[in-house]
Every structure is written in C-alpha cells, then in structure tokens.
Amino acid sequence: DLPRELHSWKQMADYSPEMRQFVCLLHLYHIKAYDHLRKILPLPHPYSLTKQVFIYSFIQNVFRIWLSNNKAAAGFSSDIFLQLQEKVEKGDQGYRHCAVLVQDMSLQKQQEWDPQTKRLSGFVDLGAGILDADEAPLASEAIILMAVGIWSPWTAPLGYFLVSSTSGCFLAQLLRQTINKLNNIGIVVLAVTSSASAHGAETARALGIKIDPRRIQCTFQHPPGSAHSIAYFFDVCHALLLIRNALQCFQKVEWLGDTVWWQHMVELAALREQRVSELCSPESGRAGSKGSYHLKVNLATLLFSEGVAEALEHLQKLGLASFQNCSRTVKFVRLMSSLCDVFYGRGPYGKEPLLAGNDTKISNLFDEAKSCFVNLTDSVGRSIIKSRRKLGFLSFLLNAESLKWLSSNYTCPEGTPSHHLHIHAFSLDPLEHFLRALQQACGSSDRPTCSVFQAAYHKLLASCSLAPSSPHSSGNASPWDISLSQRRALTLGSIRAQYHPAPGRTLAPEYPYSAGLLLPSSALSNALTDLSLYTQSLTCTAGWVAEQLALDLQCEACLASLFEADESRLRCRSVLYIKKLGGMSLPSASVHHITSISEQVLNLYGKVGSASNNSKLWYLSLEQKVFQELLGESPLFPTLTYHLLDEQLSINNHYTVLVKEITRCYLNIRTNPAQHLNVKYSCGRHKPKRLKGKYLFQSPLSSCQSS
C-alpha cells in the first residue's frame, strides 16, 4: 500500500492515508527506526507531526494536523487545542503553564460495523485513521491524555489513542508529541504524571528519568538536548498501594533497630465492637445509671493517615494485647500521613503547602522520609529499597525531588488567581475523575468496546469546559474521592474484607424486632399508637439506616457523622464510641432529624391506593418534598462543614449526597421493609408485647415496589 518512489514522499500534503498511518506508527513505536529511515526516505520531521498546517480552499479552510482529529475521534482533539490557544492569545496567564497526565483504560477487543462510516471499527487508531485490514490488530486499550493548570485549576482532555499494546517507549514518544503540541500554542509544560506501575517506570526511564536512591534525576529535557527541563511525578495513590502491598508481603520491616508490623493494621481493621460502660452525668437525666457505649473502628479510615496512628496509640493505652509494641508502626504511619498531607495539600500544610513558611518543615520531612526508606530492611536484613517491592518507596523519593525542583525554579506569574503551585495538578486525580465520568457514560460494562468508548468520549467532550473550577482537594476534607477503586484498597475496610470477609447482609429474623424496626401489617393508625414506642421505633429505624449506609461509605468523616458518639474520649474519627439501644447503634441528631422529616412527608403525601405510587417518579417527588422541608432549617452535620464546599456549586458533594442517601434509604425501608430486610415474620423472644402482635409503623402503601 506504500509507494516506493522517493518523489511520492516529498509533499506531506499529498500523503495517502496509508502513508500517514505508516509514518505515525513508526514514529511512536520505533523512534530509532524512524530516524534511520529518514536518512533514506524524505519522511517528515517529528515536529511536523504536531504542527498545524492550513490548506486553503474556495469553500473553507481545512485544518490538517498530524495525529489529530475533530469530533472526538482518536488522536489529539483539535477543538480542545484551539480553545486553549484562544485562552493563551487573550493573555490569560493561568493557561501558560500546565502539567500533563497520562492514564490507560481497558477496552474489549471486538470488531464492529459502523453504519455511519460504513466501515469496520475496533482496530488500532493513533489519529491517522483506523488500521482496517484482515491482519490489523484490535484495540485493547485507550491511552488518555489530559492537561491540568498549575497556577489556575483548569483541566483539558487532550485526546486519546486506541492501541493493542503499549510500552514505556511508546508512551514517552506520545508524551513528547503532546508537549510539542502544547508548546506550539504557547503553553509550557512543567510536569508529567503517570501511574506508579511497570509501564510508568519504563516511561520515566525512556524520557531520561533516573530513580536510583543514591542519585535521583527527577527532570528530563524537551526537546532533547535543550535547556528546558520538565519534572516527572508518579501518582501518589498508586505509590501508596505499592507500599501497602510491600508491607503486606514482608509482614514486618526493620527500621533503625525497631519493627514496623503489618499485623497491627490487620488487628485494627478486624477489631470487633467492644462494650464500654461508664456512669452517666447528672445532665443526662439518668444520674447513677450506666450508659452503654461500644468501641467501634471506622472502616472508612485511610490506612496511611493520622487517624490510624492515633487509633493504634489509643488502643495501646487501653492495654489491648494486640496493639502493644506498636510505637514504630505508629511512627511509620504518621510519616506516610505527613507525606500525603504535602502532596495533597491538606492537614497542617493547607491547600498551598509550598508557602514560604513551610519550606524548612517540608524539606526536613523529605529528608526524614529518605532516611527511613533507605534504612528499611526485611526480616533477614535485605534492603527494601533494592528489593522487588521498591517502586512505591522510590516513587515518593522522586516526587519529593520533583516538588522541590519546581518550587525552587518557578514562581507564579502576575495575573494568575493563585500565588502558588496547585499540588493536585501533579496527581492523576483530575484524570481519574474524568475517567470515572467516562466509565459511567459507557454504561455498566467495565471494559467497553471501541464504539461505546468513542460515543461516551464524544458526549463528555461536548460538555467539556476549560474554565477554572474548584480544586479537587478543598479545606480539611478528604482530597480523595473514595468511591474510586484505587482509594477503596487504602482503607481499613479493605483489609478487613481481605482477612475477614463479611458473610453477607441477610438479617436474622429477630433483628428488626430487637432493633425496634417493626413491620407494617396492621390497620391501627399512627394516631392511636403508643407515642413512646413510636418515638423509640423511629430512633431505631434511623439507627438501622445509619448502619446500612455505613456498610458502603468510604469517607471517614461522613461515616463518623452518622452516629451519636462520645467525642470526649478520642478526638479522631478512626475509633468511635457509639451509643447503643437494644443492640442498635443510636443515630446522630442530623440522621434522626432527616428520618423524622421523611416520616412526616411520607404520612402527608404517601396516600394508599394510588396506582402511581409504585413509580420512580413518586419516590423522587417524596425526596423533593423532604429536601424542601429541610431547606431553611439549622445546618445538618456540623462536623461536615468543609464537605459542603468540596465541589463547584456544592451540588454533588459528600454533604448533599449523604442527605440524599439517608432520605432515599429511609423511604425505601418504610415503603417496603420486608423486601429490604429480607426477613420472615417470626417474632421470637423479641416480639413487642405492648402491641400484642400488631406492628408499630403503618405503611402508606399496601404494596409498593422499590425504586
């Protein structure tokens, strides 16, 4: 399909699709072969592959850009680059510097017929057209690239490439082409971030990064041999996962004559509720009696956090045998937590850790981390930093050097909204958020086909805005969206699931009665019901809702806010002292208030006999009325103030989602409790004698399907 005559290769504008595909594939996959072949054939200079070329015609000006396409096809997105160029040309200083993020997404290998183009799809596509042939490889991955503002919090999906396999050399070439294109429109790339994986490490080495702990080279030159340097980062979350895996594999590591034990983490995650009794205060109205508290571990707590360090110390002070001699484990966890505080802009360093007052503190922290990682050994004295489990530790050392290099070589230009580097720009979090939205647009499939992926990407690109938004980490709230699978693996709950898998959520037949949650099968109206039992049942039902939501919550602060807890014992939320009533955890005042309002709305608007009451729209209308009742009242969840400000416009942050989920869970339980509880109507010894076999709550619906 390729011409052999030399004169056919001289004019790039006359290249056939096959010639363009050959040039792009050879350049990205085999740069040395491409350079050698340029000595024989007049192939285009690598700079031309990202250079914008105008071809004028009588009808319209046609943009021809190598490796680029419009309408969300594979390759670089021409529309996004045009929008970025307009921002730069208008003099917006916040768009003159950025970091580039790269991540892959698995695809399902499948050949499909495209009725619009009338061609087969599903093949490899690097932006120069689909490789359509019987022996052409099917795409199994999509490589996605994103630019993130360093001085201003904007994000721009730059494009994607459909590949059958990838390598570090390929990703390095793709990153260099990305940097070329951004330089062409006046944007300077200061940093590149990839995952802390085999491909990420290979990419770093291909760019010229050295990850030797004795001599770390954290920057590479672009163009090669030039004076401009670019820092390289590994994603912190991926690095933490590798360190977690290392501790789990070694079980214990030696650090300066003492031992860091993985078993302390396992014991903390596996700790069951333990009852603690104390005398009630006179203000409680029950002076002299004993109040029942249960010590409960917050499974949403992040593994490498100050909360885990404080929890281990607290349990050691209580005298629990499993947590004795955990001082070195606490120190290691606290060190990792401090490193995360810096790289995610949280804790004592705030949203802008690179303030002048933090320089010495952060430099000392990085020195301590390097000393720790270099001196870690396994049980037989072999250095961890030289073992097969070294990449996580080396990633933090590289990131520390890159951050110090950036802070010392670049200052914020005038006219930008921020005066310091946005730390979140050096993690994959912005790209992970985009990929999650992309996955949701693809539907339920974990590995979509090429056509499904491209349709979802086109949909997201159409609604993409390059305007600055709120950084992903805000205030003292968790900077990580724990719903992401990588973050779930870094919680205490993930450790419990590994070592003590839950048997399931089917409740025992007597559970609703011991909890006070009673099933609706009586014609007795609520007005004639014993009000004290009614109040108790409402409280216990709210507690049951809180326990159900706690099974899936992955945010430490949100989980702690669900229950009425004794915060005077321990200020951190990793260990909670929960009040109990009849075996049921008592809900917090906010959860109780939301369920109380939901019950009032259900009694007012949940009429029996309506045919439309089993529809999803009916449930949504009930939720809307609950929200209307809550508007204008005193704020809920006083400990979650920062969550309310997490996202732009505060529409879908943890605070609002928590209110919605409590309302939804309560309404579903109340309208069809038998389906949600999966119980039989066997009373047993917990049957409420005061109602003589009748049930307390009367459902507004005789038969209602869950939404």
Helices and strands as residue ranges (DSSP letters): G 6-9, G 12-14, H 17-29, H 31-37, G 46-49, E 52-56, E 61-65, E 68-69, E 75-77, H 78-89, G 93-95, E 97-106, E 112-114, E 119-121, E 141-149, E 155-163, H 168-184, E 188-194, H 198-207, E 210-212, E 215-217, E 219-221, E 229-234, H 236-250, E 252-255, E 258-261, H 263-270, E 274-279, G 282-284, E 290-297, H 306-317, G 321-323, H 327-344, G 347-349, G 356-358, H 359-375, G 384-386, H 391-409, G 423-426, H 429-442, H 450-462, H 485-488, H 492-499, H 511-515, G 526-528, H 531-550, H 556-560, E 575-581, E 584-585, H 589-605, G 611-614, H 616-630, G 638-640, G 642-645, G 648-650, H 654-671, H 673-677, G 684-686, G 689-691
